[in-house]
Amino acid sequence: RFYDLALTKYCESGRYHLAGKVEEQRASMRQARRNVDGAIKAYESASIYYRADGRIDQANLVDEVRAHLLGAIPSRYKEAALIYVELAISKSSMHI
C-alpha cells in the first residue's frame, strides 16, 4: 500500500523518475521473493515512468533486467527477444 501511495503522489506531482525508482524497488523485492511475474511487471512500469521523465538510459537498464528475466522462461523467450531488439534500436539511435 505504501508503494501505491508513493506512486500516486509522485505521478500527481510529475516526478515520474521517483515513481520509476519506487517500481524498481518493488521489482527488486518481488525478484528476491522469487515472484518473477510480479518483478517483470514492476520493471515494465519502472521503464514507462523513466521514459515519461526522459530518462532513457535508466529505462533501458530496467528493460535489460526485464528481458533477462523473461529470457529465463522458455514460454516467454519471444517477449525477451523483442525487448532486446528494441534496446538495440534505442541504443543505436542514441549514437547517431
Salt bridges, closest charged atoms under 4 A:
ASP4 OD1 - ARG26 NH2 2.86
GLU23 OE1 - ARG26 NH1 3.56
ASP37 OD1 - ARG76 NH1 2.96
ASP53 OD2 - HIS17 ND1 3.49
ASP53 OD2 - ARG55 NE 2.50
ASP63 OD2 - ARG51 NH2 2.69
ASP63 OD1 - ARG66 NH2 3.05
GLU64 OE2 - LYS91 NZ 2.49
GLU79 OE2 - ARG76 NE 2.84
